[in-house]
Amino acid sequence: MSLLQTQNLSCHFGGIKAVDAVNFTLNAGEIRAIIGPNGAGKSTFVSMLCGRQRPTDGRILLKSTDITDVSADKRTALGIAYTFQITSVFSQLNCYDNVELAVQGRLMRQSGSRMTRQRLREETCHQLERVGLADYEATLATHLSYGHQRLLELAMGLSLDPEILMLDEPTQGFAESEIDQFGILIKQIAEDATVLLIEHNMNVVMSLADSITVLDQGRILAEGTPQDIASNAAVQTAYLGTD
């Protein structure tokens, strides 16, 4: 089932066409990867999907409803969560407080002021445990390794109970062992949410993605299964470095 669509979505910066008339469909329940060379328009495209960058032209549809002019905050309330390529945690707060803020915002939207301290605690601890940070509850975010900061950011995103979780370079800074654990986590998350990720690590992409969209010079170069993309001659030339 189509969950998120774009119709001729474009973003131009002066004469530069960062994203150029992209027609894209994200289906419910899938793990979709977006790949492409540097400057292909990946981050700009996803920034438009989550509402942080306004399109120059085109439309964005969530379950057939036009959300092109809906703000990023309202898109979050509609079930779209986006974690940044650069960590966006509150560095001087501990892990618990970072996640609690995200949980509190969601629970207040869902139930107004009818929220108990116990429920807030349970939800916060659940998200920390989910990403493997239960033992870091009292640790200041600034004292975490870069990989653990990314996991904290992921916990904050999951605290929003998203229907669509967008991840921008999620494994950047991870050790190899952390990447393996991350893959297991993403597959667990995908049981409840649709996952869209921008990722340069092709081993991660090929092992996790149900389908892949390749962007090049702001346009879709190819789409398909990992096997389709790995054997696509145009992709090999433009991105995978072979011809």
C-alpha positions as CSV (number, residue, x, y, z in Angstrom):
1,M,0.0,0.0,0.0
2,S,1.3,3.4,-0.9
3,L,2.1,5.4,2.2
4,L,4.1,8.4,0.9
5,Q,4.3,9.8,-2.6
6,T,6.0,12.6,-4.4
7,Q,4.8,14.1,-7.7
8,N,7.3,16.0,-9.8
9,L,9.0,17.1,-6.6
10,S,11.8,19.6,-7.2
11,C,14.1,21.9,-5.2
12,H,16.3,24.4,-7.0
13,F,18.9,26.7,-5.5
14,G,19.4,29.4,-8.0
15,G,20.4,27.6,-11.2
16,I,21.2,24.4,-9.4
17,K,18.6,21.6,-9.6
18,A,19.3,19.7,-6.3
19,V,16.1,17.6,-6.9
20,D,14.5,17.7,-10.3
21,A,10.9,16.4,-10.9
22,V,11.1,13.3,-8.8
23,N,8.2,10.8,-8.7
24,F,8.7,8.5,-5.8
25,T,6.5,6.0,-3.9
26,L,7.2,4.6,-0.4
27,N,5.1,1.6,0.5
28,A,3.9,0.8,4.0
29,G,6.0,-1.8,5.8
30,E,9.1,-1.7,3.7
31,I,12.7,-0.7,4.4
32,R,13.7,1.6,1.5
33,A,17.2,2.8,1.0
34,I,18.1,5.9,-1.0
35,I,21.7,5.9,-2.4
36,G,23.7,7.9,-4.8
37,P,26.9,9.8,-5.2
38,N,27.7,12.9,-3.2
39,G,25.7,15.8,-4.4
40,A,23.0,13.6,-5.9
41,G,20.2,15.4,-3.9
42,K,19.5,12.7,-1.3
43,S,19.5,14.8,1.8
44,T,17.6,17.6,0.1
45,F,15.0,15.2,-1.1
46,V,14.5,13.7,2.4
47,S,14.5,17.2,4.0
48,M,11.5,18.0,1.7
49,L,9.7,14.8,2.8
50,C,10.0,15.7,6.4
51,G,9.1,19.3,6.0
52,R,12.5,21.0,6.7
53,Q,13.0,22.1,3.2
54,R,10.3,23.7,1.1
55,P,10.0,22.4,-2.5
56,T,10.3,24.7,-5.5
57,D,7.7,22.7,-7.3
58,G,5.7,19.4,-7.0
59,R,3.6,17.7,-4.3
60,I,4.1,15.4,-1.4
61,L,1.2,13.1,-0.4
62,L,0.8,11.1,2.8
63,K,-1.8,8.5,2.4
64,S,-3.2,10.5,-0.6
65,T,-3.4,13.7,1.5
66,D,-1.4,16.6,0.2
67,I,1.1,17.6,3.0
68,T,3.3,19.8,0.8
69,D,2.6,22.9,2.8
70,V,2.4,21.2,6.2
71,S,5.1,22.2,8.7
72,A,7.8,19.8,10.0
73,D,6.3,19.8,13.5
74,K,2.9,18.9,12.1
75,R,4.3,16.2,10.0
76,T,5.9,14.7,13.1
77,A,2.4,14.6,14.7
78,L,1.2,12.9,11.5
79,G,3.8,10.1,12.1
80,I,6.9,11.2,10.2
81,A,10.1,11.2,12.2
82,Y,13.5,12.2,10.8
83,T,16.9,11.7,12.4
84,F,19.7,14.0,11.2
85,Q,23.0,13.2,9.6
86,I,24.6,15.3,12.4
87,T,23.4,14.3,15.8
88,S,20.7,16.6,17.2
89,V,20.7,15.5,20.9
90,F,20.8,17.9,23.8
91,S,24.5,17.4,24.7
92,Q,24.2,18.7,28.3
93,L,21.3,16.5,29.2
94,N,21.7,12.9,30.2
95,C,20.3,10.1,28.0
96,Y,17.1,9.7,30.1
97,D,16.2,13.4,29.9
98,N,16.8,13.5,26.1
99,V,14.4,10.6,25.5
100,E,11.9,11.8,28.1
101,L,11.5,15.1,26.3
102,A,10.6,13.3,23.1
103,V,8.2,10.9,24.9
104,Q,6.6,13.7,26.9
105,G,5.9,15.7,23.7
106,R,4.2,12.7,22.1
107,L,2.1,11.7,25.1
108,M,0.9,15.3,25.6
109,R,-0.2,15.4,22.0
110,Q,-2.0,12.1,22.4
111,S,-3.6,12.6,25.8
112,G,-3.3,16.2,26.7
113,S,-2.5,16.7,30.4
114,R,-3.6,13.2,31.4
115,M,-0.1,11.7,31.7
116,T,1.3,10.0,34.8
117,R,4.9,10.1,35.9
118,Q,4.9,6.3,35.9
119,R,3.9,6.1,32.3
120,L,6.4,8.6,31.3
121,R,9.1,6.7,33.1
122,E,8.1,3.4,31.5
123,E,8.0,4.7,28.0
124,T,11.4,6.4,28.3
125,C,13.1,3.4,29.8
126,H,11.5,1.2,27.1
127,Q,13.0,3.3,24.3
128,L,16.5,3.4,25.9
129,E,16.4,-0.4,26.3
130,R,15.2,-0.8,22.8
131,V,18.4,0.8,21.3
132,G,20.7,-0.7,23.9
133,L,21.3,2.3,26.1
134,A,19.6,1.2,29.3
135,D,22.9,1.3,31.1
136,Y,23.6,4.9,30.0
137,E,20.5,6.4,31.4
138,A,22.4,8.9,33.7
139,T,25.2,9.6,31.2
140,L,25.4,13.1,29.7
141,A,25.0,12.9,25.9
142,T,28.2,14.8,25.4
143,H,30.1,12.0,27.1
144,L,28.7,9.3,24.8
145,S,30.7,8.0,21.9
146,Y,29.6,9.2,18.5
147,G,27.9,5.8,17.8
148,H,26.0,5.9,21.0
149,Q,24.9,9.5,20.3
150,R,23.4,8.2,17.1
151,L,21.6,5.5,19.0
152,L,20.3,8.1,21.5
153,E,19.0,10.1,18.5
154,L,17.3,7.0,17.2
155,A,15.7,6.4,20.6
156,M,14.4,10.0,20.5
157,G,12.9,9.3,17.0
158,L,11.3,6.1,18.1
159,S,9.8,7.9,21.1
160,L,7.6,9.8,18.7
161,D,6.0,6.4,17.7
162,P,6.4,7.2,14.0
163,E,4.7,5.5,11.1
164,I,7.6,6.5,8.9
165,L,11.1,6.7,10.3
166,M,13.7,8.5,8.1
167,L,17.3,8.0,8.9
168,D,20.1,10.0,7.4
169,E,23.5,8.2,7.4
170,P,22.6,6.2,10.5
171,T,25.7,4.1,10.7
172,Q,28.2,6.9,10.3
173,G,30.7,6.6,13.1
174,F,29.7,3.1,14.0
175,A,32.2,0.3,14.7
176,E,31.7,-2.8,12.6
177,S,30.2,-4.7,15.6
178,E,27.8,-1.8,16.2
179,I,26.7,-1.9,12.6
180,D,25.7,-5.5,12.9
181,Q,23.6,-4.7,16.0
182,F,22.1,-1.7,14.2
183,G,20.9,-4.0,11.4
184,I,19.1,-6.2,13.8
185,L,17.5,-3.2,15.5
186,I,16.3,-1.8,12.1
187,K,14.7,-5.1,11.2
188,Q,12.9,-5.1,14.6
189,I,11.7,-1.5,14.0
190,A,10.4,-2.4,10.6
191,E,7.9,-4.7,12.1
192,D,6.0,-1.7,13.3
193,A,7.1,1.2,11.1
194,T,8.2,2.0,7.5
195,V,11.9,2.8,7.3
196,L,13.5,5.2,4.8
197,L,17.2,5.5,5.1
198,I,20.0,7.4,3.3
199,E,23.1,5.3,3.6
200,H,26.6,5.1,2.0
201,N,27.6,1.7,3.5
202,M,26.6,-0.6,0.7
203,N,26.8,-3.7,2.9
204,V,24.2,-2.2,5.2
205,V,22.0,-1.2,2.2
206,M,22.2,-4.6,0.5
207,S,21.5,-6.5,3.7
208,L,18.7,-4.4,5.1
209,A,16.7,-2.8,2.2
210,D,13.7,-4.4,0.6
211,S,14.1,-1.9,-2.2
212,I,16.5,0.8,-3.3
213,T,16.1,4.2,-5.0
214,V,19.2,5.5,-6.7
215,L,19.5,9.3,-7.1
216,D,21.9,11.0,-9.5
217,Q,22.1,14.7,-10.3
218,G,18.7,15.2,-8.6
219,R,16.8,12.6,-10.6
220,I,15.9,8.9,-10.0
221,L,18.5,6.8,-11.9
222,A,17.1,3.4,-10.9
223,E,14.8,1.6,-8.5
224,G,14.5,-2.0,-7.6
225,T,15.6,-4.8,-5.3
226,P,19.1,-4.9,-4.0
227,Q,19.8,-7.6,-6.7
228,D,18.4,-5.3,-9.4
229,I,20.5,-2.4,-8.3
230,A,23.7,-4.4,-8.0
231,S,23.4,-5.6,-11.6
232,N,22.3,-2.3,-13.1
233,A,24.9,-1.0,-15.5
234,A,23.9,2.6,-15.2
235,V,24.2,2.4,-11.4
236,Q,27.6,0.7,-11.6
237,T,28.9,3.5,-13.7
238,A,27.4,6.4,-11.8
239,Y,27.8,5.2,-8.2
240,L,29.3,1.9,-7.6
241,G,32.5,2.8,-9.5
242,T,32.5,0.2,-12.2
243,D,31.7,0.2,-15.9
